[in-house]
Each structure stands twice: as C-alpha cells, then as structure tokens.
Amino acid sequence: MSEEQRTGGAGGDEAKAESGAAESAMFQAKPTSDARVPVMAWVVAGVVVLAVLVALVFAGRRKSGPPPNTLQPLAAYAANLPLSQFSMSESTSYSGGKSTFVDGHIHNGGSQTVTGIMVQVIFRNDEGLPPRIETLPMALIRTREPYIDTQPVAQNPLKPGDDRDFRLIFESIPDNWNYQMPEVRVIQVETK
C-alpha cells in the first residue's frame, strides 16, 4: 500500500494541491518585459544580408567560356605540337560503363617547355547534324605495364624536342557518331 492510502488520503490531498500549484505556476504566462531587439542589431543584420547579396552577384558574374559545342581557334603554339599515330580502343567496366580511348603521339618542335595542353575532339556523324565537340586536358602516358597510367602534362612537362604518347578518355560518345577517327585540335597551350 502506498503512504497516501495508509493515511486515509488526508496527506494525499495536500500533496496534490502543492503539485497542482507548482504545475500551474510552471505553465502560467511569463510576465511581459520590454525585451525588444536593439535597433543596432537590426542594422548589423541588414548590413550582413546586403554584403552576402553583393558577394553572390559578383560571384555570378564570372567570365563564362564559350558555348560547349563551339569550335575554338587553334592555339598559337599548336603548330609546334604535331599530333600523330592515332589509335582508338574501348573498355567496359564491371558496372557496365563504357570508356573510349583515343591514343596518339605528340612532339614538341618549338623552343618552349609545354606545361599544359587543352584539346578539342570532334566526333562527326553521317546524318548532317552538327558534330559533338569535347574539350578536355591532354594526359600523357606515364607507364604501360601492368596497365596504362596517365598524368597531366604539368607533372612531366614537354621540353623542346621531346616526344610523348598521350591518351584522351571519354565516358560517353554520341550515339550518331560515324565511328571514324575523331579530329583532335590543340586549342590552348601553357608554356614556360
């Protein structure tokens, strides 16, 4: 038996009254106070919001490049970088994805060391539609065994007179591509 039941409920009524008073005090509305936000806090918040908006506007004004499917002019140094010995291959991953590789050879016939090369690869079709143009950095082949491993040109720059093999990797090729060797154009060259 509980203590309340043994005493006949007289002490229980007092306990209930005390707990009821405590509960009602807990849920009463708080007395109103003059807790307004200072004007200076509103001014600071407004300045912060304005600064964020200005930053977003300037970030959105970055100089955009040309449209993605537009042929770019050849780089001035491109005449010194003849490309040859083109070959193509494909690979299928375990997940069913297909990669297409364009391999070739590049020679630096100029007088400057090349630290970066950007190329455009043009996949033509026989349907009279505009070709698909992919723009990507050239990667040089570092090793061929046990598999072909590539690296950016900047990791091992092309000095004057150097010859290297390169690989371009494509994860998706247009469905209407005519399966002829695509045209590879050097559109940007970084030298030192």
TIKOLKE-826430 format. One record per residue (C-alpha): y, z, x; residue in three letters; residue number from 1. Coordinates in steps of 0.25 Angstrom, whole numbers, plus 5000, padded with zeros to 4 digits. Layout:
TIKOLKE-826430
<node Y="Y" Z="Z" X="X" residuo="ALA" num="NUM"/>
...
END
This chain:
TIKOLKE-826430
<node Y="5000" Z="5000" X="5000" residuo="MET" num="1"/>
<node Y="5014" Z="4997" X="5005" residuo="SER" num="2"/>
<node Y="5024" Z="5008" X="5007" residuo="GLU" num="3"/>
<node Y="5032" Z="5003" X="4995" residuo="GLU" num="4"/>
<node Y="5021" Z="5004" X="4986" residuo="GLN" num="5"/>
<node Y="5017" Z="5018" X="4990" residuo="ARG" num="6"/>
<node Y="5031" Z="5024" X="4988" residuo="THR" num="7"/>
<node Y="5031" Z="5018" X="4974" residuo="GLY" num="8"/>
<node Y="5041" Z="5007" X="4977" residuo="GLY" num="9"/>
<node Y="5053" Z="5016" X="4978" residuo="ALA" num="10"/>
<node Y="5056" Z="5013" X="4992" residuo="GLY" num="11"/>
<node Y="5052" Z="4999" X="4990" residuo="GLY" num="12"/>
<node Y="5064" Z="4996" X="4981" residuo="ASP" num="13"/>
<node Y="5073" Z="5002" X="4991" residuo="GLU" num="14"/>
<node Y="5067" Z="4993" X="5002" residuo="ALA" num="15"/>
<node Y="5068" Z="4981" X="4992" residuo="LYS" num="16"/>
<node Y="5083" Z="4984" X="4989" residuo="ALA" num="17"/>
<node Y="5086" Z="4985" X="5004" residuo="GLU" num="18"/>
<node Y="5079" Z="4972" X="5008" residuo="SER" num="19"/>
<node Y="5086" Z="4965" X="4996" residuo="GLY" num="20"/>
<node Y="5099" Z="4970" X="5001" residuo="ALA" num="21"/>
<node Y="5096" Z="4965" X="5015" residuo="ALA" num="22"/>
<node Y="5092" Z="4951" X="5009" residuo="GLU" num="23"/>
<node Y="5103" Z="4949" X="5000" residuo="SER" num="24"/>
<node Y="5113" Z="4953" X="5012" residuo="ALA" num="25"/>
<node Y="5106" Z="4942" X="5020" residuo="MET" num="26"/>
<node Y="5108" Z="4931" X="5010" residuo="PHE" num="27"/>
<node Y="5122" Z="4934" X="5006" residuo="GLN" num="28"/>
<node Y="5132" Z="4924" X="5009" residuo="ALA" num="29"/>
<node Y="5139" Z="4927" X="5022" residuo="LYS" num="30"/>
<node Y="5154" Z="4931" X="5021" residuo="PRO" num="31"/>
<node Y="5163" Z="4919" X="5023" residuo="THR" num="32"/>
<node Y="5170" Z="4919" X="5036" residuo="SER" num="33"/>
<node Y="5181" Z="4910" X="5042" residuo="ASP" num="34"/>
<node Y="5171" Z="4903" X="5051" residuo="ALA" num="35"/>
<node Y="5178" Z="4889" X="5052" residuo="ARG" num="36"/>
<node Y="5175" Z="4879" X="5063" residuo="VAL" num="37"/>
<node Y="5188" Z="4879" X="5072" residuo="PRO" num="38"/>
<node Y="5196" Z="4866" X="5072" residuo="VAL" num="39"/>
<node Y="5194" Z="4865" X="5087" residuo="MET" num="40"/>
<node Y="5179" Z="4864" X="5085" residuo="ALA" num="41"/>
<node Y="5181" Z="4852" X="5075" residuo="TRP" num="42"/>
<node Y="5190" Z="4845" X="5085" residuo="VAL" num="43"/>
<node Y="5180" Z="4847" X="5096" residuo="VAL" num="44"/>
<node Y="5168" Z="4841" X="5087" residuo="ALA" num="45"/>
<node Y="5177" Z="4830" X="5083" residuo="GLY" num="46"/>
<node Y="5180" Z="4826" X="5098" residuo="VAL" num="47"/>
<node Y="5165" Z="4827" X="5101" residuo="VAL" num="48"/>
<node Y="5161" Z="4818" X="5090" residuo="VAL" num="49"/>
<node Y="5172" Z="4808" X="5094" residuo="LEU" num="50"/>
<node Y="5168" Z="4808" X="5108" residuo="ALA" num="51"/>
<node Y="5154" Z="4805" X="5104" residuo="VAL" num="52"/>
<node Y="5158" Z="4793" X="5095" residuo="LEU" num="53"/>
<node Y="5167" Z="4787" X="5106" residuo="VAL" num="54"/>
<node Y="5155" Z="4788" X="5116" residuo="ALA" num="55"/>
<node Y="5146" Z="4781" X="5106" residuo="LEU" num="56"/>
<node Y="5156" Z="4770" X="5104" residuo="VAL" num="57"/>
<node Y="5157" Z="4767" X="5119" residuo="PHE" num="58"/>
<node Y="5142" Z="4768" X="5121" residuo="ALA" num="59"/>
<node Y="5140" Z="4758" X="5111" residuo="GLY" num="60"/>
<node Y="5150" Z="4748" X="5118" residuo="ARG" num="61"/>
<node Y="5141" Z="4745" X="5130" residuo="ARG" num="62"/>
<node Y="5141" Z="4731" X="5134" residuo="LYS" num="63"/>
<node Y="5129" Z="4725" X="5128" residuo="SER" num="64"/>
<node Y="5121" Z="4714" X="5135" residuo="GLY" num="65"/>
<node Y="5119" Z="4700" X="5129" residuo="PRO" num="66"/>
<node Y="5110" Z="4698" X="5117" residuo="PRO" num="67"/>
<node Y="5095" Z="4700" X="5121" residuo="PRO" num="68"/>
<node Y="5091" Z="4685" X="5119" residuo="ASN" num="69"/>
<node Y="5102" Z="4679" X="5127" residuo="THR" num="70"/>
<node Y="5100" Z="4671" X="5140" residuo="LEU" num="71"/>
<node Y="5109" Z="4677" X="5151" residuo="GLN" num="72"/>
<node Y="5114" Z="4669" X="5163" residuo="PRO" num="73"/>
<node Y="5107" Z="4670" X="5176" residuo="LEU" num="74"/>
<node Y="5111" Z="4680" X="5186" residuo="ALA" num="75"/>
<node Y="5120" Z="4674" X="5197" residuo="ALA" num="76"/>
<node Y="5109" Z="4679" X="5208" residuo="TYR" num="77"/>
<node Y="5098" Z="4673" X="5199" residuo="ALA" num="78"/>
<node Y="5098" Z="4660" X="5207" residuo="ALA" num="79"/>
<node Y="5093" Z="4669" X="5219" residuo="ASN" num="80"/>
<node Y="5081" Z="4674" X="5212" residuo="LEU" num="81"/>
<node Y="5072" Z="4663" X="5209" residuo="PRO" num="82"/>
<node Y="5060" Z="4667" X="5200" residuo="LEU" num="83"/>
<node Y="5046" Z="4660" X="5201" residuo="SER" num="84"/>
<node Y="5031" Z="4662" X="5200" residuo="GLN" num="85"/>
<node Y="5032" Z="4666" X="5185" residuo="PHE" num="86"/>
<node Y="5019" Z="4671" X="5178" residuo="SER" num="87"/>
<node Y="5016" Z="4678" X="5165" residuo="MET" num="88"/>
<node Y="5006" Z="4688" X="5161" residuo="SER" num="89"/>
<node Y="5003" Z="4697" X="5149" residuo="GLU" num="90"/>
<node Y="4997" Z="4711" X="5148" residuo="SER" num="91"/>
<node Y="4993" Z="4719" X="5136" residuo="THR" num="92"/>
<node Y="4993" Z="4734" X="5135" residuo="SER" num="93"/>
<node Y="4983" Z="4743" X="5129" residuo="TYR" num="94"/>
<node Y="4992" Z="4746" X="5117" residuo="SER" num="95"/>
<node Y="4993" Z="4731" X="5114" residuo="GLY" num="96"/>
<node Y="5006" Z="4727" X="5120" residuo="GLY" num="97"/>
<node Y="5008" Z="4715" X="5128" residuo="LYS" num="98"/>
<node Y="5017" Z="4713" X="5140" residuo="SER" num="99"/>
<node Y="5020" Z="4699" X="5146" residuo="THR" num="100"/>
<node Y="5024" Z="4698" X="5161" residuo="PHE" num="101"/>
<node Y="5032" Z="4687" X="5168" residuo="VAL" num="102"/>
<node Y="5030" Z="4688" X="5183" residuo="ASP" num="103"/>
<node Y="5037" Z="4680" X="5193" residuo="GLY" num="104"/>
<node Y="5043" Z="4679" X="5207" residuo="HIS" num="105"/>
<node Y="5058" Z="4682" X="5212" residuo="ILE" num="106"/>
<node Y="5064" Z="4678" X="5225" residuo="HIS" num="107"/>
<node Y="5078" Z="4684" X="5229" residuo="ASN" num="108"/>
<node Y="5084" Z="4671" X="5236" residuo="GLY" num="109"/>
<node Y="5098" Z="4678" X="5236" residuo="GLY" num="110"/>
<node Y="5105" Z="4686" X="5246" residuo="SER" num="111"/>
<node Y="5106" Z="4699" X="5238" residuo="GLN" num="112"/>
<node Y="5096" Z="4710" X="5235" residuo="THR" num="113"/>
<node Y="5092" Z="4710" X="5220" residuo="VAL" num="114"/>
<node Y="5090" Z="4724" X="5213" residuo="THR" num="115"/>
<node Y="5089" Z="4719" X="5198" residuo="GLY" num="116"/>
<node Y="5085" Z="4707" X="5190" residuo="ILE" num="117"/>
<node Y="5087" Z="4705" X="5175" residuo="MET" num="118"/>
<node Y="5080" Z="4693" X="5169" residuo="VAL" num="119"/>
<node Y="5079" Z="4686" X="5156" residuo="GLN" num="120"/>
<node Y="5066" Z="4680" X="5152" residuo="VAL" num="121"/>
<node Y="5066" Z="4669" X="5141" residuo="ILE" num="122"/>
<node Y="5054" Z="4667" X="5132" residuo="PHE" num="123"/>
<node Y="5055" Z="4654" X="5126" residuo="ARG" num="124"/>
<node Y="5048" Z="4649" X="5113" residuo="ASN" num="125"/>
<node Y="5044" Z="4635" X="5108" residuo="ASP" num="126"/>
<node Y="5050" Z="4638" X="5094" residuo="GLU" num="127"/>
<node Y="5064" Z="4634" X="5097" residuo="GLY" num="128"/>
<node Y="5068" Z="4649" X="5096" residuo="LEU" num="129"/>
<node Y="5077" Z="4656" X="5106" residuo="PRO" num="130"/>
<node Y="5069" Z="4662" X="5117" residuo="PRO" num="131"/>
<node Y="5066" Z="4676" X="5119" residuo="ARG" num="132"/>
<node Y="5074" Z="4682" X="5131" residuo="ILE" num="133"/>
<node Y="5070" Z="4695" X="5138" residuo="GLU" num="134"/>
<node Y="5079" Z="4701" X="5148" residuo="THR" num="135"/>
<node Y="5073" Z="4711" X="5158" residuo="LEU" num="136"/>
<node Y="5074" Z="4716" X="5172" residuo="PRO" num="137"/>
<node Y="5065" Z="4710" X="5182" residuo="MET" num="138"/>
<node Y="5054" Z="4718" X="5188" residuo="ALA" num="139"/>
<node Y="5048" Z="4715" X="5202" residuo="LEU" num="140"/>
<node Y="5033" Z="4717" X="5204" residuo="ILE" num="141"/>
<node Y="5030" Z="4729" X="5213" residuo="ARG" num="142"/>
<node Y="5015" Z="4729" X="5214" residuo="THR" num="143"/>
<node Y="5004" Z="4720" X="5208" residuo="ARG" num="144"/>
<node Y="4992" Z="4730" X="5210" residuo="GLU" num="145"/>
<node Y="4986" Z="4736" X="5203" residuo="PRO" num="146"/>
<node Y="4996" Z="4731" X="5192" residuo="TYR" num="147"/>
<node Y="5009" Z="4724" X="5193" residuo="ILE" num="148"/>
<node Y="5020" Z="4734" X="5194" residuo="ASP" num="149"/>
<node Y="5035" Z="4731" X="5193" residuo="THR" num="150"/>
<node Y="5048" Z="4737" X="5198" residuo="GLN" num="151"/>
<node Y="5063" Z="4734" X="5195" residuo="PRO" num="152"/>
<node Y="5070" Z="4725" X="5205" residuo="VAL" num="153"/>
<node Y="5079" Z="4737" X="5209" residuo="ALA" num="154"/>
<node Y="5067" Z="4744" X="5215" residuo="GLN" num="155"/>
<node Y="5064" Z="4734" X="5225" residuo="ASN" num="156"/>
<node Y="5076" Z="4724" X="5226" residuo="PRO" num="157"/>
<node Y="5074" Z="4709" X="5229" residuo="LEU" num="158"/>
<node Y="5081" Z="4707" X="5243" residuo="LYS" num="159"/>
<node Y="5085" Z="4693" X="5247" residuo="PRO" num="160"/>
<node Y="5073" Z="4685" X="5250" residuo="GLY" num="161"/>
<node Y="5063" Z="4694" X="5242" residuo="ASP" num="162"/>
<node Y="5052" Z="4689" X="5233" residuo="ASP" num="163"/>
<node Y="5046" Z="4697" X="5222" residuo="ARG" num="164"/>
<node Y="5037" Z="4696" X="5210" residuo="ASP" num="165"/>
<node Y="5043" Z="4701" X="5196" residuo="PHE" num="166"/>
<node Y="5037" Z="4704" X="5183" residuo="ARG" num="167"/>
<node Y="5044" Z="4704" X="5169" residuo="LEU" num="168"/>
<node Y="5037" Z="4711" X="5158" residuo="ILE" num="169"/>
<node Y="5039" Z="4708" X="5143" residuo="PHE" num="170"/>
<node Y="5033" Z="4717" X="5132" residuo="GLU" num="171"/>
<node Y="5036" Z="4707" X="5121" residuo="SER" num="172"/>
<node Y="5036" Z="4692" X="5121" residuo="ILE" num="173"/>
<node Y="5041" Z="4683" X="5110" residuo="PRO" num="174"/>
<node Y="5030" Z="4678" X="5100" residuo="ASP" num="175"/>
<node Y="5036" Z="4664" X="5101" residuo="ASN" num="176"/>
<node Y="5037" Z="4663" X="5116" residuo="TRP" num="177"/>
<node Y="5031" Z="4650" X="5121" residuo="ASN" num="178"/>
<node Y="5022" Z="4656" X="5132" residuo="TYR" num="179"/>
<node Y="5029" Z="4649" X="5143" residuo="GLN" num="180"/>
<node Y="5035" Z="4656" X="5155" residuo="MET" num="181"/>
<node Y="5048" Z="4662" X="5151" residuo="PRO" num="182"/>
<node Y="5061" Z="4659" X="5159" residuo="GLU" num="183"/>
<node Y="5065" Z="4671" X="5168" residuo="VAL" num="184"/>
<node Y="5080" Z="4671" X="5171" residuo="ARG" num="185"/>
<node Y="5087" Z="4681" X="5181" residuo="VAL" num="186"/>
<node Y="5100" Z="4686" X="5173" residuo="ILE" num="187"/>
<node Y="5104" Z="4698" X="5181" residuo="GLN" num="188"/>
<node Y="5102" Z="4701" X="5196" residuo="VAL" num="189"/>
<node Y="5107" Z="4714" X="5202" residuo="GLU" num="190"/>
<node Y="5109" Z="4713" X="5217" residuo="THR" num="191"/>
<node Y="5114" Z="4722" X="5229" residuo="LYS" num="192"/>
END
